[in-house]
Amino acid sequence: MDRLTPIRCWPAIISIVITLTIWFVIPCPANVTPQAWQLLALFIGTIAAIIAKAMPIGAIAIVAIMLVAMTGVTHPGKPSAALNDALSGFSNQLIWLIGLSIMLSQSLLKTGLARV
């Protein structure tokens, strides 16, 4: 287990503070729904965590998907619809093609088969 990347505390705390500040402190603009404002807060917090490298990007993505599903920002009061929204991107074949292409290229590089 020595290969696991630890959570970097300060970048994670800063990302959480940014998210909570946008969510609770900064008032929602007049032409924006509260749900859209909350989703923007989650998005900006996720981007801040990625930039600060609080965790590996895969872990940050999983946490972001989980937060969208748990908070229900896409469908307040309907947990199953919020979960469906959070996971709907995985039904797109293009996402799987890109992900598998990245994994295949990394495996070719690590095994040395990509050397010409």
PDB file as gemmi writes it, atoms N, CA and C in Angstrom:
CRYST1    1.000    1.000    1.000  90.00  90.00  90.00 P 1                      
ATOM      1  N   MET A   1       0.800  -1.198   0.000  1.00  0.00           N  
ATOM      2  CA  MET A   1       0.000   0.000   0.000  1.00  0.00           C  
ATOM      3  C   MET A   1       0.848   1.270   0.000  1.00  0.00           C  
ATOM      4  N   ASP A   2       2.126   1.154  -0.172  1.00  0.00           N  
ATOM      5  CA  ASP A   2       2.985   2.323  -0.145  1.00  0.00           C  
ATOM      6  C   ASP A   2       2.868   3.157  -1.412  1.00  0.00           C  
ATOM      7  N   ARG A   3       2.126   2.692  -2.400  1.00  0.00           N  
ATOM      8  CA  ARG A   3       1.994   3.422  -3.655  1.00  0.00           C  
ATOM      9  C   ARG A   3       0.769   4.332  -3.687  1.00  0.00           C  
ATOM     10  N   LEU A   4      -0.030   4.314  -2.636  1.00  0.00           N  
ATOM     11  CA  LEU A   4      -1.211   5.169  -2.604  1.00  0.00           C  
ATOM     12  C   LEU A   4      -0.805   6.625  -2.417  1.00  0.00           C  
ATOM     13  N   THR A   5      -1.495   7.491  -3.122  1.00  0.00           N  
ATOM     14  CA  THR A   5      -1.229   8.922  -2.995  1.00  0.00           C  
ATOM     15  C   THR A   5      -2.043   9.470  -1.827  1.00  0.00           C  
ATOM     16  N   PRO A   6      -1.385  10.080  -0.850  1.00  0.00           N  
ATOM     17  CA  PRO A   6      -2.145  10.599   0.296  1.00  0.00           C  
ATOM     18  C   PRO A   6      -2.912  11.870  -0.073  1.00  0.00           C  
ATOM     19  N   ILE A   7      -3.930  12.135   0.717  1.00  0.00           N  
ATOM     20  CA  ILE A   7      -4.676  13.384   0.551  1.00  0.00           C  
ATOM     21  C   ILE A   7      -3.812  14.520   1.082  1.00  0.00           C  
ATOM     22  N   ARG A   8      -3.670  15.555   0.284  1.00  0.00           N  
ATOM     23  CA  ARG A   8      -2.932  16.742   0.732  1.00  0.00           C  
ATOM     24  C   ARG A   8      -3.935  17.640   1.451  1.00  0.00           C  
ATOM     25  N   CYS A   9      -3.725  17.798   2.755  1.00  0.00           N  
ATOM     26  CA  CYS A   9      -4.727  18.444   3.619  1.00  0.00           C  
ATOM     27  C   CYS A   9      -5.019  19.895   3.252  1.00  0.00           C  
ATOM     28  N   TRP A  10      -3.992  20.727   3.123  1.00  0.00           N  
ATOM     29  CA  TRP A  10      -4.242  22.151   2.880  1.00  0.00           C  
ATOM     30  C   TRP A  10      -4.930  22.414   1.548  1.00  0.00           C  
ATOM     31  N   PRO A  11      -4.495  21.799   0.446  1.00  0.00           N  
ATOM     32  CA  PRO A  11      -5.254  22.015  -0.796  1.00  0.00           C  
ATOM     33  C   PRO A  11      -6.698  21.524  -0.701  1.00  0.00           C  
ATOM     34  N   ALA A  12      -6.923  20.414   0.013  1.00  0.00           N  
ATOM     35  CA  ALA A  12      -8.287  19.909   0.173  1.00  0.00           C  
ATOM     36  C   ALA A  12      -9.130  20.879   0.997  1.00  0.00           C  
ATOM     37  N   ILE A  13      -8.556  21.406   2.066  1.00  0.00           N  
ATOM     38  CA  ILE A  13      -9.285  22.357   2.914  1.00  0.00           C  
ATOM     39  C   ILE A  13      -9.606  23.632   2.137  1.00  0.00           C  
ATOM     40  N   ILE A  14      -8.647  24.116   1.369  1.00  0.00           N  
ATOM     41  CA  ILE A  14      -8.873  25.330   0.573  1.00  0.00           C  
ATOM     42  C   ILE A  14      -9.982  25.103  -0.451  1.00  0.00           C  
ATOM     43  N   SER A  15      -9.996  23.940  -1.096  1.00  0.00           N  
ATOM     44  CA  SER A  15     -11.046  23.626  -2.076  1.00  0.00           C  
ATOM     45  C   SER A  15     -12.416  23.562  -1.416  1.00  0.00           C  
ATOM     46  N   ILE A  16     -12.473  22.974  -0.237  1.00  0.00           N  
ATOM     47  CA  ILE A  16     -13.742  22.887   0.491  1.00  0.00           C  
ATOM     48  C   ILE A  16     -14.215  24.278   0.913  1.00  0.00           C  
ATOM     49  N   VAL A  17     -13.294  25.114   1.371  1.00  0.00           N  
ATOM     50  CA  VAL A  17     -13.650  26.483   1.776  1.00  0.00           C  
ATOM     51  C   VAL A  17     -14.168  27.275   0.579  1.00  0.00           C  
ATOM     52  N   ILE A  18     -13.528  27.117  -0.579  1.00  0.00           N  
ATOM     53  CA  ILE A  18     -13.996  27.803  -1.792  1.00  0.00           C  
ATOM     54  C   ILE A  18     -15.416  27.370  -2.129  1.00  0.00           C  
ATOM     55  N   THR A  19     -15.662  26.059  -2.089  1.00  0.00           N  
ATOM     56  CA  THR A  19     -16.990  25.532  -2.407  1.00  0.00           C  
ATOM     57  C   THR A  19     -18.041  26.061  -1.434  1.00  0.00           C  
ATOM     58  N   LEU A  20     -17.750  25.980  -0.145  1.00  0.00           N  
ATOM     59  CA  LEU A  20     -18.726  26.424   0.854  1.00  0.00           C  
ATOM     60  C   LEU A  20     -18.943  27.932   0.819  1.00  0.00           C  
ATOM     61  N   THR A  21     -17.906  28.686   0.477  1.00  0.00           N  
ATOM     62  CA  THR A  21     -18.050  30.141   0.366  1.00  0.00           C  
ATOM     63  C   THR A  21     -18.998  30.503  -0.768  1.00  0.00           C  
ATOM     64  N   ILE A  22     -18.811  29.871  -1.910  1.00  0.00           N  
ATOM     65  CA  ILE A  22     -19.706  30.149  -3.044  1.00  0.00           C  
ATOM     66  C   ILE A  22     -21.118  29.673  -2.725  1.00  0.00           C  
ATOM     67  N   TRP A  23     -21.239  28.509  -2.097  1.00  0.00           N  
ATOM     68  CA  TRP A  23     -22.545  27.909  -1.813  1.00  0.00           C  
ATOM     69  C   TRP A  23     -23.347  28.739  -0.813  1.00  0.00           C  
ATOM     70  N   PHE A  24     -22.693  29.141   0.314  1.00  0.00           N  
ATOM     71  CA  PHE A  24     -23.436  29.749   1.418  1.00  0.00           C  
ATOM     72  C   PHE A  24     -23.226  31.252   1.593  1.00  0.00           C  
ATOM     73  N   VAL A  25     -22.057  31.775   1.232  1.00  0.00           N  
ATOM     74  CA  VAL A  25     -21.741  33.171   1.553  1.00  0.00           C  
ATOM     75  C   VAL A  25     -22.066  34.112   0.405  1.00  0.00           C  
ATOM     76  N   ILE A  26     -21.602  33.788  -0.789  1.00  0.00           N  
ATOM     77  CA  ILE A  26     -21.831  34.665  -1.937  1.00  0.00           C  
ATOM     78  C   ILE A  26     -23.288  34.527  -2.372  1.00  0.00           C  
ATOM     79  N   PRO A  27     -24.026  35.627  -2.451  1.00  0.00           N  
ATOM     80  CA  PRO A  27     -25.443  35.527  -2.815  1.00  0.00           C  
ATOM     81  C   PRO A  27     -25.629  35.104  -4.273  1.00  0.00           C  
ATOM     82  N   CYS A  28     -26.693  34.384  -4.483  1.00  0.00           N  
ATOM     83  CA  CYS A  28     -27.032  33.910  -5.825  1.00  0.00           C  
ATOM     84  C   CYS A  28     -27.492  35.093  -6.675  1.00  0.00           C  
ATOM     85  N   PRO A  29     -26.944  35.259  -7.892  1.00  0.00           N  
ATOM     86  CA  PRO A  29     -27.401  36.346  -8.767  1.00  0.00           C  
ATOM     87  C   PRO A  29     -28.888  36.214  -9.095  1.00  0.00           C  
ATOM     88  N   ALA A  30     -29.480  37.312  -9.481  1.00  0.00           N  
ATOM     89  CA  ALA A  30     -30.933  37.363  -9.691  1.00  0.00           C  
ATOM     90  C   ALA A  30     -31.415  36.424 -10.791  1.00  0.00           C  
ATOM     91  N   ASN A  31     -30.659  36.280 -11.867  1.00  0.00           N  
ATOM     92  CA  ASN A  31     -31.117  35.482 -13.003  1.00  0.00           C  
ATOM     93  C   ASN A  31     -30.672  34.025 -12.940  1.00  0.00           C  
ATOM     94  N   VAL A  32     -30.124  33.595 -11.816  1.00  0.00           N  
ATOM     95  CA  VAL A  32     -29.608  32.232 -11.679  1.00  0.00           C  
ATOM     96  C   VAL A  32     -30.421  31.505 -10.612  1.00  0.00           C  
ATOM     97  N   THR A  33     -30.814  30.272 -10.906  1.00  0.00           N  
ATOM     98  CA  THR A  33     -31.550  29.483  -9.913  1.00  0.00           C  
ATOM     99  C   THR A  33     -30.598  29.042  -8.799  1.00  0.00           C  
ATOM    100  N   PRO A  34     -31.116  28.818  -7.605  1.00  0.00           N  
ATOM    101  CA  PRO A  34     -30.253  28.359  -6.509  1.00  0.00           C  
ATOM    102  C   PRO A  34     -29.554  27.031  -6.816  1.00  0.00           C  
ATOM    103  N   GLN A  35     -30.238  26.135  -7.524  1.00  0.00           N  
ATOM    104  CA  GLN A  35     -29.626  24.852  -7.870  1.00  0.00           C  
ATOM    105  C   GLN A  35     -28.445  25.047  -8.815  1.00  0.00           C  
ATOM    106  N   ALA A  36     -28.578  25.941  -9.776  1.00  0.00           N  
ATOM    107  CA  ALA A  36     -27.473  26.215 -10.701  1.00  0.00           C  
ATOM    108  C   ALA A  36     -26.298  26.836  -9.956  1.00  0.00           C  
ATOM    109  N   TRP A  37     -26.588  27.711  -8.995  1.00  0.00           N  
ATOM    110  CA  TRP A  37     -25.524  28.343  -8.206  1.00  0.00           C  
ATOM    111  C   TRP A  37     -24.789  27.300  -7.359  1.00  0.00           C  
ATOM    112  N   GLN A  38     -25.533  26.375  -6.779  1.00  0.00           N  
ATOM    113  CA  GLN A  38     -24.917  25.321  -5.972  1.00  0.00           C  
ATOM    114  C   GLN A  38     -24.091  24.378  -6.842  1.00  0.00           C  
ATOM    115  N   LEU A  39     -24.577  24.077  -8.033  1.00  0.00           N  
ATOM    116  CA  LEU A  39     -23.811  23.233  -8.952  1.00  0.00           C  
ATOM    117  C   LEU A  39     -22.534  23.942  -9.390  1.00  0.00           C  
ATOM    118  N   LEU A  40     -22.610  25.255  -9.596  1.00  0.00           N  
ATOM    119  CA  LEU A  40     -21.411  26.031  -9.917  1.00  0.00           C  
ATOM    120  C   LEU A  40     -20.409  25.981  -8.762  1.00  0.00           C  
ATOM    121  N   ALA A  41     -20.895  26.056  -7.532  1.00  0.00           N  
ATOM    122  CA  ALA A  41     -20.008  25.969  -6.366  1.00  0.00           C  
ATOM    123  C   ALA A  41     -19.285  24.626  -6.339  1.00  0.00           C  
ATOM    124  N   LEU A  42     -20.019  23.543  -6.604  1.00  0.00           N  
ATOM    125  CA  LEU A  42     -19.382  22.218  -6.646  1.00  0.00           C  
ATOM    126  C   LEU A  42     -18.367  22.131  -7.780  1.00  0.00           C  
ATOM    127  N   PHE A  43     -18.706  22.700  -8.920  1.00  0.00           N  
ATOM    128  CA  PHE A  43     -17.804  22.668 -10.075  1.00  0.00           C  
ATOM    129  C   PHE A  43     -16.515  23.436  -9.790  1.00  0.00           C  
ATOM    130  N   ILE A  44     -16.637  24.641  -9.255  1.00  0.00           N  
ATOM    131  CA  ILE A  44     -15.448  25.451  -8.967  1.00  0.00           C  
ATOM    132  C   ILE A  44     -14.600  24.787  -7.880  1.00  0.00           C  
ATOM    133  N   GLY A  45     -15.244  24.205  -6.879  1.00  0.00           N  
ATOM    134  CA  GLY A  45     -14.500  23.482  -5.852  1.00  0.00           C  
ATOM    135  C   GLY A  45     -13.757  22.285  -6.410  1.00  0.00           C  
ATOM    136  N   THR A  46     -14.378  21.589  -7.357  1.00  0.00           N  
ATOM    137  CA  THR A  46     -13.725  20.449  -8.005  1.00  0.00           C  
ATOM    138  C   THR A  46     -12.525  20.910  -8.815  1.00  0.00           C  
ATOM    139  N   ILE A  47     -12.685  21.970  -9.578  1.00  0.00           N  
ATOM    140  CA  ILE A  47     -11.571  22.500 -10.369  1.00  0.00           C  
ATOM    141  C   ILE A  47     -10.446  22.972  -9.458  1.00  0.00           C  
ATOM    142  N   ALA A  48     -10.794  23.616  -8.339  1.00  0.00           N  
ATOM    143  CA  ALA A  48      -9.766  24.064  -7.386  1.00  0.00           C  
ATOM    144  C   ALA A  48      -9.008  22.874  -6.807  1.00  0.00           C  
ATOM    145  N   ALA A  49      -9.715  21.792  -6.504  1.00  0.00           N  
ATOM    146  CA  ALA A  49      -9.058  20.592  -5.971  1.00  0.00           C  
ATOM    147  C   ALA A  49      -8.150  19.947  -7.010  1.00  0.00           C  
ATOM    148  N   ILE A  50      -8.575  19.969  -8.277  1.00  0.00           N  
ATOM    149  CA  ILE A  50      -7.740  19.407  -9.345  1.00  0.00           C  
ATOM    150  C   ILE A  50      -6.488  20.247  -9.532  1.00  0.00           C  
ATOM    151  N   ILE A  51      -6.640  21.566  -9.572  1.00  0.00           N  
ATOM    152  CA  ILE A  51      -5.488  22.455  -9.762  1.00  0.00           C  
ATOM    153  C   ILE A  51      -4.516  22.339  -8.591  1.00  0.00           C  
ATOM    154  N   ALA A  52      -5.049  22.274  -7.368  1.00  0.00           N  
ATOM    155  CA  ALA A  52      -4.198  22.199  -6.177  1.00  0.00           C  
ATOM    156  C   ALA A  52      -3.665  20.789  -5.929  1.00  0.00           C  
ATOM    157  N   LYS A  53      -4.156  19.819  -6.700  1.00  0.00           N  
ATOM    158  CA  LYS A  53      -3.748  18.416  -6.560  1.00  0.00           C  
ATOM    159  C   LYS A  53      -3.986  17.907  -5.141  1.00  0.00           C  
ATOM    160  N   ALA A  54      -5.199  18.148  -4.638  1.00  0.00           N  
ATOM    161  CA  ALA A  54      -5.563  17.693  -3.300  1.00  0.00           C  
ATOM    162  C   ALA A  54      -5.562  16.172  -3.217  1.00  0.00           C  
ATOM    163  N   MET A  55      -5.978  15.519  -4.293  1.00  0.00           N  
ATOM    164  CA  MET A  55      -6.003  14.059  -4.420  1.00  0.00           C  
ATOM    165  C   MET A  55      -5.745  13.754  -5.888  1.00  0.00           C  
ATOM    166  N   PRO A  56      -5.572  12.479  -6.224  1.00  0.00           N  
ATOM    167  CA  PRO A  56      -5.496  12.142  -7.647  1.00  0.00           C  
ATOM    168  C   PRO A  56      -6.794  12.537  -8.358  1.00  0.00           C  
ATOM    169  N   ILE A  57      -6.685  12.848  -9.632  1.00  0.00           N  
ATOM    170  CA  ILE A  57      -7.831  13.382 -10.372  1.00  0.00           C  
ATOM    171  C   ILE A  57      -9.003  12.401 -10.410  1.00  0.00           C  
ATOM    172  N   GLY A  58      -8.727  11.113 -10.452  1.00  0.00           N  
ATOM    173  CA  GLY A  58      -9.804  10.124 -10.438  1.00  0.00           C  
ATOM    174  C   GLY A  58     -10.592  10.160  -9.144  1.00  0.00           C  
ATOM    175  N   ALA A  59      -9.893  10.304  -8.036  1.00  0.00           N  
ATOM    176  CA  ALA A  59     -10.561  10.375  -6.735  1.00  0.00           C  
ATOM    177  C   ALA A  59     -11.390  11.650  -6.622  1.00  0.00           C  
ATOM    178  N   ILE A  60     -10.854  12.741  -7.132  1.00  0.00           N  
ATOM    179  CA  ILE A  60     -11.596  14.008  -7.099  1.00  0.00           C  
ATOM    180  C   ILE A  60     -12.867  13.883  -7.937  1.00  0.00           C  
ATOM    181  N   ALA A  61     -12.768  13.243  -9.089  1.00  0.00           N  
ATOM    182  CA  ALA A  61     -13.939  13.071  -9.951  1.00  0.00           C  
ATOM    183  C   ALA A  61     -15.008  12.224  -9.268  1.00  0.00           C  
ATOM    184  N   ILE A  62     -14.591  11.157  -8.599  1.00  0.00           N  
ATOM    185  CA  ILE A  62     -15.554  10.300  -7.902  1.00  0.00           C  
ATOM    186  C   ILE A  62     -16.230  11.068  -6.769  1.00  0.00           C  
ATOM    187  N   VAL A  63     -15.458  11.846  -6.021  1.00  0.00           N  
ATOM    188  CA  VAL A  63     -16.030  12.651  -4.935  1.00  0.00           C  
ATOM    189  C   VAL A  63     -17.010  13.682  -5.500  1.00  0.00           C  
ATOM    190  N   ALA A  64     -16.663  14.305  -6.624  1.00  0.00           N  
ATOM    191  CA  ALA A  64     -17.553  15.303  -7.228  1.00  0.00           C  
ATOM    192  C   ALA A  64     -18.865  14.668  -7.685  1.00  0.00           C  
ATOM    193  N   ILE A  65     -18.791  13.505  -8.315  1.00  0.00           N  
ATOM    194  CA  ILE A  65     -20.005  12.805  -8.746  1.00  0.00           C  
ATOM    195  C   ILE A  65     -20.856  12.440  -7.538  1.00  0.00           C  
ATOM    196  N   MET A  66     -20.194  11.969  -6.476  1.00  0.00           N  
ATOM    197  CA  MET A  66     -20.908  11.603  -5.257  1.00  0.00           C  
ATOM    198  C   MET A  66     -21.600  12.824  -4.637  1.00  0.00           C  
ATOM    199  N   LEU A  67     -20.911  13.970  -4.625  1.00  0.00           N  
ATOM    200  CA  LEU A  67     -21.502  15.179  -4.042  1.00  0.00           C  
ATOM    201  C   LEU A  67     -22.702  15.674  -4.847  1.00  0.00           C  
ATOM    202  N   VAL A  68     -22.622  15.584  -6.171  1.00  0.00           N  
ATOM    203  CA  VAL A  68     -23.773  15.980  -7.001  1.00  0.00           C  
ATOM    204  C   VAL A  68     -24.963  15.077  -6.696  1.00  0.00           C  
ATOM    205  N   ALA A  69     -24.711  13.779  -6.552  1.00  0.00           N  
ATOM    206  CA  ALA A  69     -25.800  12.849  -6.263  1.00  0.00           C  
ATOM    207  C   ALA A  69     -26.349  13.048  -4.849  1.00  0.00           C  
ATOM    208  N   MET A  70     -25.455  13.246  -3.867  1.00  0.00           N  
ATOM    209  CA  MET A  70     -25.896  13.354  -2.468  1.00  0.00           C  
ATOM    210  C   MET A  70     -26.600  14.671  -2.160  1.00  0.00           C  
ATOM    211  N   THR A  71     -26.120  15.767  -2.748  1.00  0.00           N  
ATOM    212  CA  THR A  71     -26.746  17.060  -2.464  1.00  0.00           C  
ATOM    213  C   THR A  71     -28.048  17.244  -3.230  1.00  0.00           C  
ATOM    214  N   GLY A  72     -28.209  16.532  -4.328  1.00  0.00           N  
ATOM    215  CA  GLY A  72     -29.436  16.636  -5.102  1.00  0.00           C  
ATOM    216  C   GLY A  72     -29.613  17.974  -5.789  1.00  0.00           C  
ATOM    217  N   VAL A  73     -28.518  18.629  -6.167  1.00  0.00           N  
ATOM    218  CA  VAL A  73     -28.632  19.959  -6.769  1.00  0.00           C  
ATOM    219  C   VAL A  73     -29.322  19.926  -8.126  1.00  0.00           C  
ATOM    220  N   THR A  74     -29.297  18.810  -8.806  1.00  0.00           N  
ATOM    221  CA  THR A  74     -29.930  18.759 -10.123  1.00  0.00           C  
ATOM    222  C   THR A  74     -31.431  18.515 -10.029  1.00  0.00           C  
ATOM    223  N   HIS A  75     -31.867  17.770  -9.023  1.00  0.00           N  
ATOM    224  CA  HIS A  75     -33.290  17.503  -8.795  1.00  0.00           C  
ATOM    225  C   HIS A  75     -33.558  17.512  -7.288  1.00  0.00           C  
ATOM    226  N   PRO A  76     -33.818  18.678  -6.707  1.00  0.00           N  
ATOM    227  CA  PRO A  76     -34.067  18.721  -5.256  1.00  0.00           C  
ATOM    228  C   PRO A  76     -35.286  17.882  -4.868  1.00  0.00           C  
ATOM    229  N   GLY A  77     -35.117  17.057  -3.848  1.00  0.00           N  
ATOM    230  CA  GLY A  77     -36.220  16.234  -3.368  1.00  0.00           C  
ATOM    231  C   GLY A  77     -36.413  14.936  -4.119  1.00  0.00           C  
ATOM    232  N   LYS A  78     -35.633  14.700  -5.154  1.00  0.00           N  
ATOM    233  CA  LYS A  78     -35.745  13.464  -5.929  1.00  0.00           C  
ATOM    234  C   LYS A  78     -34.366  12.803  -5.998  1.00  0.00           C  
ATOM    235  N   PRO A  79     -34.002  12.001  -4.994  1.00  0.00           N  
ATOM    236  CA  PRO A  79     -32.652  11.431  -4.955  1.00  0.00           C  
ATOM    237  C   PRO A  79     -32.337  10.518  -6.137  1.00  0.00           C  
ATOM    238  N   SER A  80     -33.315   9.758  -6.617  1.00  0.00           N  
ATOM    239  CA  SER A  80     -33.029   8.852  -7.733  1.00  0.00           C  
ATOM    240  C   SER A  80     -32.757   9.628  -9.019  1.00  0.00           C  
ATOM    241  N   ALA A  81     -33.465  10.730  -9.227  1.00  0.00           N  
ATOM    242  CA  ALA A  81     -33.222  11.551 -10.417  1.00  0.00           C  
ATOM    243  C   ALA A  81     -31.875  12.252 -10.324  1.00  0.00           C  
ATOM    244  N   ALA A  82     -31.492  12.684  -9.118  1.00  0.00           N  
ATOM    245  CA  ALA A  82     -30.186  13.324  -8.937  1.00  0.00           C  
ATOM    246  C   ALA A  82     -29.062  12.326  -9.191  1.00  0.00           C  
ATOM    247  N   LEU A  83     -29.227  11.103  -8.714  1.00  0.00           N  
ATOM    248  CA  LEU A  83     -28.224  10.063  -8.965  1.00  0.00           C  
ATOM    249  C   LEU A  83     -28.149   9.742 -10.450  1.00  0.00           C  
ATOM    250  N   ASN A  84     -29.293   9.702 -11.116  1.00  0.00           N  
ATOM    251  CA  ASN A  84     -29.321   9.459 -12.557  1.00  0.00           C  
ATOM    252  C   ASN A  84     -28.579  10.561 -13.307  1.00  0.00           C  
ATOM    253  N   ASP A  85     -28.770  11.812 -12.904  1.00  0.00           N  
ATOM    254  CA  ASP A  85     -28.060  12.928 -13.534  1.00  0.00           C  
ATOM    255  C   ASP A  85     -26.556  12.829 -13.310  1.00  0.00           C  
ATOM    256  N   ALA A  86     -26.169  12.464 -12.092  1.00  0.00           N  
ATOM    257  CA  ALA A  86     -24.744  12.392 -11.767  1.00  0.00           C  
ATOM    258  C   ALA A  86     -24.040  11.302 -12.565  1.00  0.00           C  
ATOM    259  N   LEU A  87     -24.737  10.220 -12.849  1.00  0.00           N  
ATOM    260  CA  LEU A  87     -24.112   9.088 -13.543  1.00  0.00           C  
ATOM    261  C   LEU A  87     -24.431   9.030 -15.033  1.00  0.00           C  
ATOM    262  N   SER A  88     -25.214   9.961 -15.542  1.00  0.00           N  
ATOM    263  CA  SER A  88     -25.659   9.887 -16.938  1.00  0.00           C  
ATOM    264  C   SER A  88     -24.520  10.024 -17.939  1.00  0.00           C  
ATOM    265  N   GLY A  89     -23.449  10.703 -17.577  1.00  0.00           N  
ATOM    266  CA  GLY A  89     -22.321  10.864 -18.500  1.00  0.00           C  
ATOM    267  C   GLY A  89     -21.642   9.556 -18.849  1.00  0.00           C  
ATOM    268  N   PHE A  90     -21.761   8.564 -17.980  1.00  0.00           N  
ATOM    269  CA  PHE A  90     -21.112   7.284 -18.239  1.00  0.00           C  
ATOM    270  C   PHE A  90     -21.851   6.451 -19.281  1.00  0.00           C  
ATOM    271  N   SER A  91     -23.037   6.874 -19.698  1.00  0.00           N  
ATOM    272  CA  SER A  91     -23.758   6.139 -20.734  1.00  0.00           C  
ATOM    273  C   SER A  91     -23.319   6.552 -22.137  1.00  0.00           C  
ATOM    274  N   ASN A  92     -22.496   7.588 -22.229  1.00  0.00           N  
ATOM    275  CA  ASN A  92     -22.005   8.065 -23.518  1.00  0.00           C  
ATOM    276  C   ASN A  92     -20.821   7.210 -23.968  1.00  0.00           C  
ATOM    277  N   GLN A  93     -20.894   6.659 -25.176  1.00  0.00           N  
ATOM    278  CA  GLN A  93     -19.832   5.789 -25.685  1.00  0.00           C  
ATOM    279  C   GLN A  93     -18.528   6.542 -25.905  1.00  0.00           C  
ATOM    280  N   LEU A  94     -18.601   7.819 -26.215  1.00  0.00           N  
ATOM    281  CA  LEU A  94     -17.391   8.600 -26.457  1.00  0.00           C  
ATOM    282  C   LEU A  94     -16.539   8.716 -25.191  1.00  0.00           C  
ATOM    283  N   ILE A  95     -17.176   8.846 -24.049  1.00  0.00           N  
ATOM    284  CA  ILE A  95     -16.449   8.907 -22.776  1.00  0.00           C  
ATOM    285  C   ILE A  95     -15.663   7.622 -22.565  1.00  0.00           C  
ATOM    286  N   TRP A  96     -16.283   6.488 -22.827  1.00  0.00           N  
ATOM    287  CA  TRP A  96     -15.598   5.204 -22.660  1.00  0.00           C  
ATOM    288  C   TRP A  96     -14.471   5.051 -23.667  1.00  0.00           C  
ATOM    289  N   LEU A  97     -14.661   5.523 -24.886  1.00  0.00           N  
ATOM    290  CA  LEU A  97     -13.604   5.450 -25.898  1.00  0.00           C  
ATOM    291  C   LEU A  97     -12.389   6.263 -25.469  1.00  0.00           C  
ATOM    292  N   ILE A  98     -12.611   7.463 -24.976  1.00  0.00           N  
ATOM    293  CA  ILE A  98     -11.503   8.308 -24.527  1.00  0.00           C  
ATOM    294  C   ILE A  98     -10.794   7.669 -23.337  1.00  0.00           C  
ATOM    295  N   GLY A  99     -11.556   7.196 -22.368  1.00  0.00           N  
ATOM    296  CA  GLY A  99     -10.956   6.570 -21.185  1.00  0.00           C  
ATOM    297  C   GLY A  99     -10.142   5.339 -21.528  1.00  0.00           C  
ATOM    298  N   LEU A 100     -10.687   4.476 -22.365  1.00  0.00           N  
ATOM    299  CA  LEU A 100      -9.955   3.267 -22.754  1.00  0.00           C  
ATOM    300  C   LEU A 100      -8.735   3.596 -23.601  1.00  0.00           C  
ATOM    301  N   SER A 101      -8.821   4.626 -24.424  1.00  0.00           N  
ATOM    302  CA  SER A 101      -7.655   5.043 -25.215  1.00  0.00           C  
ATOM    303  C   SER A 101      -6.523   5.524 -24.318  1.00  0.00           C  
ATOM    304  N   ILE A 102      -6.865   6.276 -23.296  1.00  0.00           N  
ATOM    305  CA  ILE A 102      -5.846   6.751 -22.354  1.00  0.00           C  
ATOM    306  C   ILE A 102      -5.222   5.575 -21.615  1.00  0.00           C  
ATOM    307  N   MET A 103      -6.042   4.630 -21.161  1.00  0.00           N  
ATOM    308  CA  MET A 103      -5.496   3.468 -20.450  1.00  0.00           C  
ATOM    309  C   MET A 103      -4.611   2.619 -21.355  1.00  0.00           C  
ATOM    310  N   LEU A 104      -5.026   2.438 -22.607  1.00  0.00           N  
ATOM    311  CA  LEU A 104      -4.227   1.657 -23.548  1.00  0.00           C  
ATOM    312  C   LEU A 104      -2.901   2.342 -23.834  1.00  0.00           C  
ATOM    313  N   SER A 105      -2.916   3.650 -24.022  1.00  0.00           N  
ATOM    314  CA  SER A 105      -1.664   4.361 -24.296  1.00  0.00           C  
ATOM    315  C   SER A 105      -0.728   4.310 -23.094  1.00  0.00           C  
ATOM    316  N   GLN A 106      -1.262   4.419 -21.888  1.00  0.00           N  
ATOM    317  CA  GLN A 106      -0.423   4.325 -20.691  1.00  0.00           C  
ATOM    318  C   GLN A 106       0.176   2.933 -20.547  1.00  0.00           C  
ATOM    319  N   SER A 107      -0.597   1.911 -20.861  1.00  0.00           N  
ATOM    320  CA  SER A 107      -0.056   0.551 -20.759  1.00  0.00           C  
ATOM    321  C   SER A 107       1.021   0.308 -21.806  1.00  0.00           C  
ATOM    322  N   LEU A 108       0.861   0.860 -23.001  1.00  0.00           N  
ATOM    323  CA  LEU A 108       1.900   0.721 -24.025  1.00  0.00           C  
ATOM    324  C   LEU A 108       3.179   1.440 -23.614  1.00  0.00           C  
ATOM    325  N   LEU A 109       3.046   2.599 -22.991  1.00  0.00           N  
ATOM    326  CA  LEU A 109       4.226   3.333 -22.533  1.00  0.00           C  
ATOM    327  C   LEU A 109       4.932   2.605 -21.394  1.00  0.00           C  
ATOM    328  N   LYS A 110       4.179   2.069 -20.443  1.00  0.00           N  
ATOM    329  CA  LYS A 110       4.786   1.398 -19.291  1.00  0.00           C  
ATOM    330  C   LYS A 110       5.468   0.091 -19.675  1.00  0.00           C  
ATOM    331  N   THR A 111       4.920  -0.624 -20.643  1.00  0.00           N  
ATOM    332  CA  THR A 111       5.528  -1.897 -21.037  1.00  0.00           C  
ATOM    333  C   THR A 111       6.663  -1.716 -22.026  1.00  0.00           C  
ATOM    334  N   GLY A 112       6.797  -0.527 -22.590  1.00  0.00           N  
ATOM    335  CA  GLY A 112       7.863  -0.282 -23.554  1.00  0.00           C  
ATOM    336  C   GLY A 112       7.479  -0.611 -24.984  1.00  0.00           C  
ATOM    337  N   LEU A 113       6.264  -1.044 -25.217  1.00  0.00           N  
ATOM    338  CA  LEU A 113       5.824  -1.382 -26.572  1.00  0.00           C  
ATOM    339  C   LEU A 113       5.628  -0.145 -27.440  1.00  0.00           C  
ATOM    340  N   ALA A 114       5.565   1.029 -26.840  1.00  0.00           N  
ATOM    341  CA  ALA A 114       5.355   2.259 -27.600  1.00  0.00           C  
ATOM    342  C   ALA A 114       6.651   2.825 -28.158  1.00  0.00           C  
ATOM    343  N   ARG A 115       7.791   2.276 -27.724  1.00  0.00           N  
ATOM    344  CA  ARG A 115       9.073   2.782 -28.236  1.00  0.00           C  
ATOM    345  C   ARG A 115       9.255   2.362 -29.683  1.00  0.00           C  
ATOM    346  N   VAL A 116       9.726   3.283 -30.470  1.00  0.00           N  
ATOM    347  CA  VAL A 116       9.932   3.002 -31.896  1.00  0.00           C  
ATOM    348  C   VAL A 116      11.389   2.713 -32.162  1.00  0.00           C  
TER     349      VAL A 116                                                      
END                                                                             
